[in-house]
Amino acid sequence: MARVADRNGLVFVDALAADAPTAMHGDRPRIQQIQLTLLGNAIKFTETGHVALETAALAPQGLRFTVVDTGPGLNAEQQSRLFRRFEQAEGARTASRYGGSGLGLAISQELAAAMGGRIAVHGAPGRGTRFTVELPLAHANVAPKAGASAPPADARQVGLQLLLVEDDPIVAEVLQDLLQEQGHVATHVAHGLAALSEVATRRFDAALLDLDLPGVDGLALARMLRAQGFHAPLLAVTARSDADAESQAQAAGFDAFLRKPVAGAMLQEALATMFPRESSSRMA
């Protein structure tokens, strides 16, 4: 996210307190999902200044991380509606400018509550916004192994040519960075018509499709790609939380399914599922 902030002209601050726990027992992908949602929103809504991620211990045990930005801030009425599903702080005007439904914040609050924690928001118009996440996780007695955050090079699938169809520029930047870190090349387009044009002239090993695209949605695009003779794997990457989304994606021709926001490990696992032979031969 630091690179995304930098490309948007923002300073990214990563502040780790001295008392921050070294290792904890918890659901790492879901914690990453909360962090990516909050950081992505902070970068999206902040035009100048900085975005910070502050991490510290939570008493008597647990983790507290805070996402701070120098964006436009929120008044009390906006804050009261922020975590409602399918709402944003300024309704249609915010959605028109920034896109999306605000669903990510509601899901983040639900994920935090499922872990016994909570998300609080503080701020005022013109004074930025501060989201504080408190998760009462149990401390682990083992220190993380050196280099544990990144899989070994010989366990990665490298060199895949991927088509990324995503209309949100911030999400697209994050996904391209994650894929590049894993050794892949991702060609990004913002809508279905551009995707159809790309596959007609170039070869791709797989395609990653958002389901909520403007014009032709991801489900319809998948069917059109299959009808056009695109036989490579399709990965659905969506913010939809309804129970039918995954089954609808499978019926449309998708091979794998991920919910946003997406962390690097989630992408790597999905690609390994779609390319099992290539993965096993490289690891051998």
N, C-alpha and C positions, 0 to 999 in steps of 0.2 A: 504493500500500500504506500510505502514511502516513495516509490518511483511514480505512482499515479499522482500523488500529491505534488511531487516536483514538476511533473508535466503540466499540472494545473496552476503552477506559479505559487504553490504553498510550501511552507516549511513544515516538515514532519518531525515531531519530537517523540522519542521513545524513552520514557522515564521509568526505570526499574528501581524500586526502593530497596534499601539494604535489608529490610526484613521480609522481602518477598520470598515465599516458599520455593524451594528448589524443585520439588516434585510433589504431585498430588494424585489422589485417586478421583477420576471423573471421566466424563464423556467428552473427550478431546474434540471430535468433529463438531459437536453441538456448541461447545464453547467457542471454537473458531467461527462457527456460523454467526453467533451473536457478535463477536468482535468485527467480523467482516461487514455485517449489516451496519453497525454503528459507525465504523470508520468510513465505509462507502458513502453513507448519508452525510457525514461531516464534511467530506471532501466535496461532495456534490453541491451542498448548500453554502459552502464558504468560498467567497470570491477572492479575498485577500487575507493575508496573515498566516496563521498556522493551524495545524491539527495535531493533537497530542494524544498518546496512549500512555496512561500512568498506571503502574501495577504495584500493588502492595499487599501485605498480609491482612486478613480479616480476623478480628478477635471474636471468640477464643480460638477459632480455627477457620481456615478457609482462604479465599482469594477475593480481593477487591480490585477491579480495574475500571478506570475512568477514561472516557473519551471526551476531550475538550476541543472546542473550535472557536474561532473568532468570526463566525458567521452572523446572520441577521438576528439571531436570538428568537425567543418565543415568549409570548405573554401568558398569563395564567390560564386564560380560556383555551388557548391553543395547546398548552401542556395537558389540560384535562382530556383532550380528545386524541392525543398523540398515539396511544396504544390501542385504540379501537380498530378492529379489522375493517379494511377497505376505506379508511379515512386518512387524510393528511391534515397537517395543521391549518392550512389555508384552503382546503377543499379543492375546487376545480381550478383555481388560479395556480396553486402549487403544482397540481398534476399536469396542467398545461405546460408549465415551464420546465419541470424536472422529470415528468413521466412517473409511472408507477402508481400504486394504490396505497402505499403505506403499510402493506401487509407484513413486510419484513419486521417492523418494529413490534407489531402485535405478536407475531410468532416468537420473536426474541424474548419478549416478556413471559410468554407461556413456557418457553424452554427454561428460562431462569427459575420460574416457579416450580417446574417439574424437578429441578435440582435442589429445591428448598430455599432458593434465593429470590432476588428481586432486582428490578431496574428502576432507578429514580432519575428524574430529569430536573435540572435547575437552569435558570437563565432568565434573561429579560431582554426586551427588544433593544437592539443595538449593542448588546453586551455579550453576545455569543451564547453557546449552549454547553452544558456539562451533563453527560449521561454517566451515572455511577452504577456498576453492576456488582452485586455482592453475592457470592456463591460459597456457602458453608461446606466446602469439600474437606475430606479427610486428608491429612498430610501423609505422604508416603515416606518410608524409611530408606528407600534406595535412591541414590543420586542418579540422574540420567547419564547414559553412556555418551562418550564423546562422539559427536557426529550423528547422534540418534535422530536429529530433526530431519535429516535428508537421507533418502535411501541410497545404497551404494550404486555406483554408476552401472555395474554390470547387471543390476536388477531392474533397470529402467528400459522401457521401450524407447528407442531414440530414432530420430529421423523421419517420423511420420509427417506426411503432408496432410494437413487438416483444414477443413472449411468451417469457419465459425460464423453463424448467422445470429446476430444479436443487435437489437436496436438501441440499447442503452450504452452510450459510449464509455461510461465508467466501468460497467460490468465487462464490456468487451476488452478494455485495457487490462483489467485484472486477469481475465482468463487467458489472454495472449501472453502475459508475463508468466503465469503459472506453467503454461504449455512450453514456452521458450526455455524456462528453467529445467524442464524435463527433456530437452533436446529436440523438440518438435518445431515445425514451422506452421503457423496458423494464419490463413488468409481470412480477413474479416470483411463481411458485408453486412449491411444494416436491414435488408429486407429480402423477401422471397424471390422477387424477380431478378435481383442481382445474383442470388444463389443459383438460380436456374441457368443464368448466363455463364457463371463460372464453371459449373460442372459440364456444360456443353463444350467448353474449350480446353479444360484442364483435367488432369487426373488427381483425385484425392484418395487418401487411404481411409478416411472417415469424415463424417460431418457432425458438428455440434449445433443443434438447433434450439433456439428459444421457442417456447410454445405460443407466447403472446406477442407475436410480431404484427406490425401494422400491415393492413391489406390482407395478404395471404397469411393465415396463422401457421404455426409450426406443424400442426397435424395435417392440414391440407398440403403444406409444402412437402412433407414426408411422402405423402401419396403421389404427388406430382414428380418428385425425384425418382421414386421407384418406377413410375410409369415411363419416365424418360430414360430408364435403363441404368440408373445409379444403384449398383449392387453392394457398395461398400457399407460398413456399419454406420448406423445413425444413433447418436446419443442425444437424448432430450435433456435440456438444462433449463429448469423452470422455477419460478417463484410460486406456482400454483400449489395450494395445500389440500385441495379437495381429494377425496378418496378415490375418485374415478380417473384422476389424471394419468396415473401410471398405466392402468388397463387401456385407456384410450390411446396412449402413446404406443403400446404394444400392438394394438389393432391397426394403427396407422403405419406400422412398419419399422418402429424404432427397436434397436437391439439392447439399449440400456437407458437408465433413467436416473437423473440427479436433481435434487432440489437446491435452489439458491438460498444463501450464498455458498459458493463452492470453494473448498480448500484444495491444496495441491495433492494431498494424499487421496482425497475422494476422486479426483480426476485420474490419478495414476491407477487406482483400483478399477475404475470403470473401463479404462483403456485395456487393462490386463484382462478383464472379462471378455472384451470384444476381440482381443488378439491373443488367445491362449497359446497357440503354437509358437508365434513369434516370441512371446514372453518367455516360455520355457526353454526355447533354443538359445536365447540370449543369456539366460541365467545359467545354462549348462556350460 
